[in-house]
Amino acid sequence: MGASSNPTLLAWALTGLELMSPASLAWLAVAALAALALAGFMRWRRVALARLADAKLLSRLAPRLGASRVAARGACVVVALALLGVAVADPRGAERIEAVEQRGIDVMVVLDVSRSMLAEDASPNRLTRAKQFAADLVEAIGTDRVGLIEFAGVPALRCPLTFNHRAFLTQLDLLSPQTTVRGGSMLGDAIRLAAANLKDSDTGRAIIVLSDGEDMESEPVEAAATAARDLDIRTITVGIGDRSEGARIPIGDARGGKRYLTFDGQEVWTKMDPALLSEVAAKGNGFFVDAGTSQVDMRDVAEYLTATIESATRERADVRTREALHQWFSGAALIALLSASLVGVGGLPAMVARASRREGVAP
């Protein structure tokens, strides 16, 4: 009665067994082939021993040379292979429901895609470096929601706030100066758009700006200050590009070569503006990261966000999970292999020699 009313953990787990990767059961064919090979070997062995001596004489010469040991050892190997085949299929047991609190912060990444971001002072260019920083940041912040805004002459929302980081990275990879409506650099408008997309969030919020700091009088400092004062949204800026000499802006030509952007017959040189980006971050209650032409570990930025921006519980969600059972099958396979190694199968010459000594006959 006790066993039926209190099932074991394994019995409970096996209830409603489901294979997460059923195609992997094809590995059971290896166990089937091993079983056929064992059967063929046992038949060949029986015929070979019959040619060596009749059953009565063979039992006296080699009493330990019975078929049961060989069969047991082979069966253990076959069973181990079959168990491993099931383990690879990732079996899961009974479904259970757990209540999980979802906590975190919301981050809107604002990325400059103006033509100045094609400058190659940061290798291979500023835009590629900015996209790398954005991807590293998303990886570092874990399960928080992220969104993506691009800006040049006009800002555009490319990915709304989402837990789906893969969708974010897909949109990030598509960014280029050719995706913008018009040229220029309107950082202030981009910050205002980011704040508008964050204002309804009920958790900690931050704007991460990745730019060289060039701006066409869009009042980014005022935009960051308003977001911090009215919405408690922090703005962190990451400056990309050389601040002293700067670099030219490469553009392609019809022959596939490289030439540089010119204005009034002179090549245009662009520099990173740390003064503007520092002021934007200061007024936005954040901080400025002077990446320049070097690499930056975005995990430091992620740790700052986690440590200083208050996160909140968004909701209490029911998460359905299934008990993983592959370890049971893998463990059973290991036991089967150990059992095979413990089943001794003596060699025929040694057994014949021992039997001869018992009978007083020189081998």
N, C-alpha and C positions, 0 to 999 in steps of 0.2 A: 504493500500500500504506500509506504514511504517513497519508494522509487518512482511510482507513477505520479505521485502528487508533487515531488521535488525532482524534476529532471535535472540531469547533470548539465554543466555548461556546454559540453561538446554536443550533447543531444539537442539542447536548445539552439545552438548555432547551426546545426545541420537542418533544422526545420526551415523549409523554404529555401533550400540551397540554390544559389544562382552563380553561374559562371560568368565573370566579367569579360573574359576573353575566350569564348568557346572555340574559336578557330584554332587555338593552341592545342586543342585535344588531338590535333593531327600527330603530335608527338607520341601518342599512344600506339601509332603504327610501329614505332621503334620497339616498343615492348612486345607487340605481336610478332614482329620478325625475330626477336630474341627467343620467344616461346617456340616458334617453328624451328629455329636453329637448335634449341635444346632438345626438342623431340627428335630431330634428325640425328643429333649426336648420340642420344641414348640408343637409338636403333642401331647405328653403326657400331657402337660400343658392345651392344649385346651380341651382334654378329661376330665381331672380332674376338670376344672372349670365348664364344662357342667354338671358334676355330682353334683357340689355344688349348683348351681342355674341356672335358665334359663337366657338367655342373657339380657332380659329387667330388671329383678330384680338385676342381677349382676352389671349392669351399674349404678343402684341407690345405691347399697351397697358400691361399690368400683369403682368410676368413673375413677380412675387413674390406674386401674389394666388392662390396654389395652395391647395387644400383641406387639404393635409397639415399646414400650420402651425396652422390653426384647429382641426383634429381633434386634433393633438398637445396643444395648449393645453387644450382641453376635456377630453381624456382624463386629463391630469395632475390636473385639479381633481376629476374623478370618482374617480380612484384615491385621492387624498388624503382625500376624504369616506369612502370605504370603509375605509381604514386607521384613520381616527379612530373609525369605528363599532366596529371590532374592539378598539381601545384602550379605549373606554368599557366594554366587556364584561369588562375586567380579566383578560386571559389570563395563566395561570400555567403554567410549564414543569414540568420533571421534579421529582419529589419527592425531598427529601433529609432525612436524619436528623441532628440535632445533639444532643449531650449537654450539658445545661444544669444548673448547680447552682442550686437554689432556696434563697435566703437571705432572712432577714428576722426580724421580731419579731411577737409575738402581742399584740393589744390588745383588752381587754374594756371596752366603753363602758357605764358605769352611769349611767342617766338617771332623774332624779327626776320622777315624774308625779303627785305628791301635789297636792291642791287649791290649796295655796299657790303652786304654779307657774303658776297662772292669773292671778296678780297682774300688773298692767299697768304697773309702774314701768319694766320693760324692754320696749320696744315690739316687737311688739304685745302680747306677754306673755312671762313667763319661760320657759314651756314651748316656745313657738315659737322663742325665741332659743336655747335649749339644743339643740333639734333642728337648728337652723342650724349651730351650732358643731360638732355631731357629724358632720353631712354634710361640712362644710369639713375636718374632721380626716381623715375617710376619704379624701377627695380628695387631701389633702396627703401621706398616708403611702404612697401608691402601691400596691405589690403585697403589702403585709403582710396577714396574716390579721386579721380583726376579728370581734367578737361584740357582742351587745347584750343588756343586762339592764335592765328597768324596775323601779322600786320605788316603793311608797307604804307601805301597811300590811304588804304581803307582796311580796317580790321575785319576779320571774319571768324566766326566760330566753326572750327573744323571737327571738334569732338566735344559734345556736352559732357557734364560730369558723369562718370561711369566707374563701376567696379571692374569693367572689362578692359584690362590693361592691354590685351592683344588688339582690341579695336583702336585704342589710343595709338599704339605703336604703328599700326597700319596707316592711320591718317598722318602720323608724324613722318613716315617714310615718303609720303607723297608730296610733302611741302617743297616748293621751289619758287623762285621769283616769278616764274611764268604763271603761277596760280593766282596771283593778285590781280585786282581789278585795275589799279593804276599805281604808278611808281610813287616814290616819296617815302617818308617815315613818320607816321603819326602815332607815337608811343602813348601820348595822353589818351587818345581815343581808344586804344587797345586796353589800357588799364580801366577805363570807364566801362567798356564792354565786359571785361572780366568781372568787375565788381557787380554789374547787373546780373550776371549769371550765378554769382555766389550769394546774393543778398537773401535769398529764401532758404539757404542752408541753415540747419539748426545745430551745427557743430563748429569746431574751430576751422578758420578759413585763411587761406594764404594765396597770394599771387606771386609767381616766379617769373621774372622777366629775363629773357636771354637775348641780348642785343649788343650792338657796338655803341649804342648811346646817341646815334644821330637822330635828330628830331626836327620837324618843320613847324615849330611854334604851336604845338598841340597841347601845351600846358600839362606835361606829365607830372610835375611836382605837385600841382594843385589837385590833380586826379588822385594821386596816391594819398595825399593828406585827407581828402574828402572820404575816401574808402576807409581809412584808419579811424577817422573821427566819428563818422556817421554809422559805419557798419562793422567796426572792429575787425577789419580785414588788413592783414599785414602784407607789405610788398617787399619782396627780396629781389635784388637785381644782380645779374651776373654779366660782367663786362667782358666782351670777347674782341680781341684785336690789339694791335700795337698802338700804344698811346703816344709815342714820340714821333717816329718816322711815318707810321701808317703803311699803306700799300695801295697799288693801283687796282682798278676794278676790271677784271678780264671779261671780254665778251667774245663770242664766236663769230666767225665770218662764213660766207657761203662756201668757201673752200675747206672748211673744217679746221682752219688754223686758229690762232689766238691773237687778238688785238685788244686794246684797252679803251675804256670809255673816255671820251674827250668832251670838253666844253670850250667853245670859242677857240678851237684849235689846240688846246692844251689838255694833256692827260689829267684825269681827275684822281687825286689821292685822297684816301679816307683814313681817318684815325678814330680809335676808340675814345669816347668822351667819358672819362671816369668821374669828372666833376658833376655832370648831370645825373649820372646813374647813382652816385653817392647821395646826392640831395634827394632824389626820388625815394631811395631806400630809407633815408633818415626821416623824411616827412611821412613815409608810409609805415613807420614803427617797425621797420625791418632792418636789414643790413646789406651791405654791398660786398660782392665777391669779385675781386679783381683777377679774373682768369687770364687776361692778356692773351698771350700766344702759347700758354702752358696748359697742361692738363690739370683738372680739379677733381678731387674726390667728392662726388655729390652725396656720398653717405654722410658727410659732415653737415650738409644742408638738411638732409632728411632727419638727422638726429636733433638738430636745432628745432625743426618743426615739431617733432614728437615731444621734446622736452619743454618747450616754451609756449606752445599753442594748446590751449585747453581742448581736449577732445570730449565728445559727448556720446551718450548712448543713443543711436539712431532709432533702433527698434529691437524688440525681442522676437527672434525668429525661431521657428521649429525646423531643425535640420535632420533629415532622414539619413541614417547611416546603416551599413551592413557590416557585421563582424567578419574580419578577414580570417580565412581558414587555411591559407596556403602553408603556414608554418606547421600545422598539424600534419599535412601530407608530406612536407619536406622532412619533418622529424621522423615520421614512420618509414620513409624511404631510407634515411640514414640507419635506422635500426635494422632494416632488412639487409642492408649492405654489410653491417657489422656482423649480423647473424651468418651471412654467407662466408665471411672470413673465419668464423669460429667453427664451421662445419668442416672437419678435416677429411681430406680425400687422399689416402696414401698412394704412393706411386707403385705400379705393378712390380718393377724389379726389386725394390726394397721389400715388398710384401712376400715375394717368392723366396728371397734369400732368408727371411725370418722363418717362413714356414719350413724351409729345407733344414734349417738348424734344429727346429723343434723335432723333426722326424729323424735327425741324425744322419742326414744325407748331405754330402758336400755340394754346395751350390755350383 
